[in-house]
Amino acid sequence: MQIEIHPYNETYREPIISVWEKSVRATHDFLTPDDIAFYKKLVSEIDFRAFSVYCLTSSQNVLGFLGVLDNKIEMLFVDPAYIGQGLGRTLMLFALDNLHADKVDVNEENTKAIAFYTKFGFIPYERLEKDSEGKDHPILKMKRP
């Protein structure tokens, strides 16, 4: 499979939202359907041009995407059909090498994501009881030393 990383453009908007939703449904088992609908509305309103967003594609299909702002990974999602095939790693290496990302916030309940970021040298340095929307989903702030 030939994959490429492209900077965001508006043609990627709906595919990104679709990948986000499929990925969240597959990996965030601590969220209720109402939580997912709530967050999907927020994601749908994001101006992806306001920060560094890149899409991982194959034959024009978005398989995953990454967003970084001020050296912080704000989003990294892979279509669940491709999880475990190295695409998350590809996006992470791009974030580290090209965007100089050194911080990320992770849902504490998402243990697989914590393990993923730990593999790349991220360590927790702060814990928040609630997420940025005030919901009871604790956040681990992680950084690379």
N, C-alpha and C positions, 0 to 999 in steps of 0.2 A: 504494500500500500504506500503510495507516494503522498507524503504530507508536507504541508507548507504552513508557515506562519505569516499572516497578513495583518496590517494595521486595520483597525475598525473602519468600516464605512456603513452607511445606513442600510445597505442591502443585507447586512448581517444582523440587523436588529431583531427580527422575528426568530431567526434560527438561534440566536443567543438566548432569548427568553425561553424557547423550547428546550434547549440543552439544559439551561438552569433548572427548569421545572422537572425534567426527567431525572436529572442528577440528584436534586433535592429529595424527590420521592424515593429514589433508590438508596440514598445514603443518610438521610436525616430522619431516622425512624422515631426520634424523640419529638418530632413535630406532628401536630394534629392536622387534619385536612383544612380546618379553619386557619391555622397558623400559615400553612402553605399558601392559601388564597390571599391572606393578608400580605405576606412577603412578596408574592408574585405581583400584586398591585404596585408595591414599592419598586420592584425591579423594572416593571413595565414603564415607570415614570423616569428612570435614570437617563440622564443625558450622557451617553457613552462617549461622546466627543469631548467631554469635560476632563478626561484623564486618559492615561495610556492604556488603551484596550487593544488586545491582539487576539485574532481568531486562528485556531488550528484547523486547517481544512484539508480535505481530500476530495478531489473532483468537484470542487465548489461546495461541498457539504461541510458545515461547521460540526466538528467533532468535539471541540472544547474551546474554551476561551479563558483569558486572563486579563485582569485589570489592576493597574498599579497607580497609586497617587502618593507623591512625597515618599518614595522608597518603601511604601507599605502595600503589600498585596491586599487588595480590597475584594478580589474575587478570583477564584480559580476553580473551574468546573469542567468536567469531562462527561460526555454522553455515556451513560452507564453501559451501553453496548460495547464500549471500548475501554472500560476501566480494566486495569491489569495488563494493558498492552504497551505501557511506557509513555503514553501521551501526557499524563500528568507530569511525569518526569521531564518530558520535552518542554512543556510550558514552564515548569519550575526553573529549569536551567536557563531558559530564555529570560525569565524574570530576574534571576541572579546575575547573569552575565551581561545582559543588554540594558536592563532597567535598574540594576543595582538595588534590587529589593532586599531589605534586611529586617522587615517587620511584618507581622500578620496577626490578626485576631481570629480565634477559632472557637466555635462552640465547644465548651468543655464536654458536652454529651457526645460529641462526634469524635470518638476515640481513634477511628481510622485516620481522620484528618490530622489529629495530633501526632500520631505515629508517622504519617507521611512527612509532615514538616520537621519532625525530630530527625528523620533520616538526612535532612539537608542542613542540620546544624542549628535549627531554631530551638530555643529553650524558653520556657515560661518565665515571665518576670513580674506579672501582675494578674490578679483574678478579679473580675467584676461579677457581682451577683446577678445582674440583669444585662440583657443585650442593649444595643443602641436604641431600640424602640421601647425599652422599659419592660420587656417581657421576661418571664422567669426562665431564661436560658442563659446560664452563666457563661462568661467569655474568658478565655485565657489569652492574654496578650503575650505574644512570643516574639523573640528577636534573635538575630544571629550575633554572637559576640564579636 
